[in-house]
Amino acid sequence: MAVYIGSKEKPARLAKPADSFDVMIVGGGPAGLSAGLYAARAGLEVVLLERMFMGGQAATANHVENYPGFDNGIGGPELTMAMERQAAKAGLVVRSAGVVGLELRGEEKEAELEGGMAVKARAAILAMGARPRKTGVSGEEELRGRGVSWCATCDGFMMKGKNCAVVGGGNTAAEDALYLAGICEHVTVVHRRGEFRADEALARRLREHPKVTIIWDHVVKAFEGEERLRAIEIESVKSQERTRLPVEGVFVAIGEDPDTALVKGQVELNRDGYVVAGEDTRTNLTRVYAAGDLRVKPLRQIVTAVSDGAVAATAAMQDLRYAPTRAKSLEAQPVT
Ligand SMILES: Cc1cc2nc3c(=O)[nH]c(=O)nc-3n(C[C@H](O)[C@H](O)[C@H](O)COP(=O)(O)OP(=O)(O)OC[C@H]3O[C@@H](n4cnc5c(N)ncnc54)[C@H](O)[C@@H]3O)c2cc1C
């Protein structure tokens, strides 16, 4: 019998450690939760390991307006708590523990947890996500969700008809700026260099766009506002002269860090550190799958993360038919 051990209704520990499973999932964001739901519903014994809180980045979104099925949008915490409950009902075991080591090359996959315990499984789904890089300057965290965003696809629509800025000069910044130019009154791109790192075709479209202004050789020094963002303070990297730029929204697009340090050297990563996986989420290692923001993919959103999770669990289920059976399965007992 699989037991749900979550952080809400039940104690966040196992009465007796169930150390051997069919599938282990690392990461409890939308990708991991969806993988857990599909794997548990397929009758597999599956454990999900999460180091912080369930729901991942999606749980930090104030209001999600682009996840299909909610015509008035839904709060990120509400959406991810429902995902968690649904997976729990299907029989997903959750352990609130950070994974500090992974050995994925053998027939049996092994995770070392904080505190020294280990979990083994015949298949592993990697769903550790990716963190957007922050500028680290004052006001950024305080005004998060109130004008400051790291995701134009998520929050751009709220800036309809307003003036906003994009910080960055790579492909993501260029794509974000072009996307926002279709929604906002005007978009100012603030870039610390004198030329874009974005592909030339994108950069040209940006330079030629009538609703886009580019401020070269400047960095953001502060996000200003109380209830909401009202302006950003920018500084010339050449003269150190500071300027105040009134904007109602700013999108920070200075890169992301996929949480893949744990698997480096085992799983194939691209040069930016994202896991290289096929459309079927299979990686270079047998019965190791990558789902959600940590893999190479064209769009990092909740809807694509849950889709990956479903595909990964299905691939694991198919591959496990031909895999050696578990040597031993300690059954989890309900906490009394
Ligand atoms: C503020 C904000 C607002 C957003 N708004 C939207 C929106 O409106 N619409 C939309 O579609 N998308 C939105 N996104 C993007 C969306 O949240 C992500 O695309 C999605 O959460 C990715 O899911 P994931 O499961 O791949 O990764 P994540 O959500 O990042 O989850 C990864 C999980 O893995 C855990 N983890 C990492 N390493 C370990 C480890 N070693 N051991 C155990 N656990 C580990 C992390 O703690 C985390 O919980 C937003 C993102 C942010 C930050």
The ligand as a MOL file (V3000), in Angstrom:
LIG
                    3D

  0  0  0     0  0            999 V3000
M  V30 BEGIN CTAB
M  V30 COUNTS 53 58 0 0 0
M  V30 BEGIN ATOM
M  V30 1 C 6.7590 34.0930 -10.1230 0
M  V30 2 C 6.4680 33.1090 -11.2350 0
M  V30 3 C 5.2610 33.1840 -11.8920 0
M  V30 4 C 4.9520 32.2830 -12.9040 0
M  V30 5 N 3.7440 32.3750 -13.5080 0
M  V30 6 C 3.4130 31.4520 -14.4410 0
M  V30 7 C 2.1450 31.5080 -15.0680 0
M  V30 8 O 1.3200 32.4090 -14.8050 0
M  V30 9 N 1.8510 30.5560 -16.0000 0
M  V30 10 C 2.7280 29.5630 -16.3440 0
M  V30 11 O 2.3790 28.7050 -17.1480 0
M  V30 12 N 3.9570 29.5130 -15.7830 0
M  V30 13 C 4.3130 30.4240 -14.8440 0
M  V30 14 N 5.5630 30.3910 -14.2810 0
M  V30 15 C 6.5120 29.3560 -14.7490 0
M  V30 16 C 6.1430 27.9990 -14.1000 0
M  V30 17 O 5.9690 28.1760 -12.7300 0
M  V30 18 C 7.2070 26.9640 -14.4040 0
M  V30 19 O 7.3270 26.8180 -15.8000 0
M  V30 20 C 6.8420 25.6120 -13.7770 0
M  V30 21 O 6.6630 25.7220 -12.3900 0
M  V30 22 C 7.9310 24.5820 -14.0590 0
M  V30 23 O 7.5930 23.4020 -13.3920 0
M  V30 24 P 8.7200 22.3250 -13.0060 0
M  V30 25 O 7.9880 21.2820 -12.2400 0
M  V30 26 O 9.4840 21.9550 -14.1920 0
M  V30 27 O 9.7670 23.0940 -12.0710 0
M  V30 28 P 9.5880 23.9170 -10.7280 0
M  V30 29 O 8.2430 24.4870 -10.6040 0
M  V30 30 O 10.7610 24.8250 -10.6710 0
M  V30 31 O 9.7430 22.8050 -9.5870 0
M  V30 32 C 10.9510 22.1680 -9.3330 0
M  V30 33 C 10.9250 21.6210 -7.9190 0
M  V30 34 O 12.0660 20.7970 -7.6970 0
M  V30 35 C 12.5370 20.9910 -6.3960 0
M  V30 36 N 13.9310 20.5860 -6.3250 0
M  V30 37 C 14.9830 21.1120 -7.0040 0
M  V30 38 N 16.1080 20.4750 -6.6570 0
M  V30 39 C 15.7660 19.5350 -5.7390 0
M  V30 40 C 16.5040 18.5930 -4.9830 0
M  V30 41 N 17.8370 18.4680 -5.1010 0
M  V30 42 N 15.8390 17.7870 -4.1150 0
M  V30 43 C 14.4870 17.8680 -3.9860 0
M  V30 44 N 13.7460 18.7820 -4.6630 0
M  V30 45 C 14.3800 19.5920 -5.5310 0
M  V30 46 C 12.3330 22.4940 -6.1720 0
M  V30 47 O 12.3150 22.8010 -4.7840 0
M  V30 48 C 10.9850 22.7230 -6.8520 0
M  V30 49 O 9.9150 22.5710 -5.9550 0
M  V30 50 C 5.9040 31.2890 -13.2720 0
M  V30 51 C 7.1420 31.2240 -12.6200 0
M  V30 52 C 7.4290 32.1230 -11.6160 0
M  V30 53 C 8.7570 32.0410 -10.9000 0
M  V30 END ATOM
M  V30 BEGIN BOND
M  V30 1 1 1 2
M  V30 2 1 2 3
M  V30 3 2 2 52
M  V30 4 2 3 4
M  V30 5 1 4 5
M  V30 6 1 4 50
M  V30 7 2 5 6
M  V30 8 1 6 7
M  V30 9 1 6 13
M  V30 10 2 7 8
M  V30 11 1 7 9
M  V30 12 1 9 10
M  V30 13 2 10 11
M  V30 14 1 10 12
M  V30 15 2 12 13
M  V30 16 1 13 14
M  V30 17 1 14 15
M  V30 18 1 14 50
M  V30 19 1 15 16
M  V30 20 1 16 17
M  V30 21 1 16 18
M  V30 22 1 18 19
M  V30 23 1 18 20
M  V30 24 1 20 21
M  V30 25 1 20 22
M  V30 26 1 22 23
M  V30 27 1 23 24
M  V30 28 2 24 25
M  V30 29 1 24 26
M  V30 30 1 24 27
M  V30 31 1 27 28
M  V30 32 2 28 29
M  V30 33 1 28 30
M  V30 34 1 28 31
M  V30 35 1 31 32
M  V30 36 1 32 33
M  V30 37 1 33 34
M  V30 38 1 33 48
M  V30 39 1 34 35
M  V30 40 1 35 36
M  V30 41 1 35 46
M  V30 42 1 36 37
M  V30 43 1 36 45
M  V30 44 2 37 38
M  V30 45 1 38 39
M  V30 46 1 39 40
M  V30 47 2 39 45
M  V30 48 1 40 41
M  V30 49 2 40 42
M  V30 50 1 42 43
M  V30 51 2 43 44
M  V30 52 1 44 45
M  V30 53 1 46 47
M  V30 54 1 46 48
M  V30 55 1 48 49
M  V30 56 2 50 51
M  V30 57 1 51 52
M  V30 58 1 52 53
M  V30 END BOND
M  V30 END CTAB
M  END
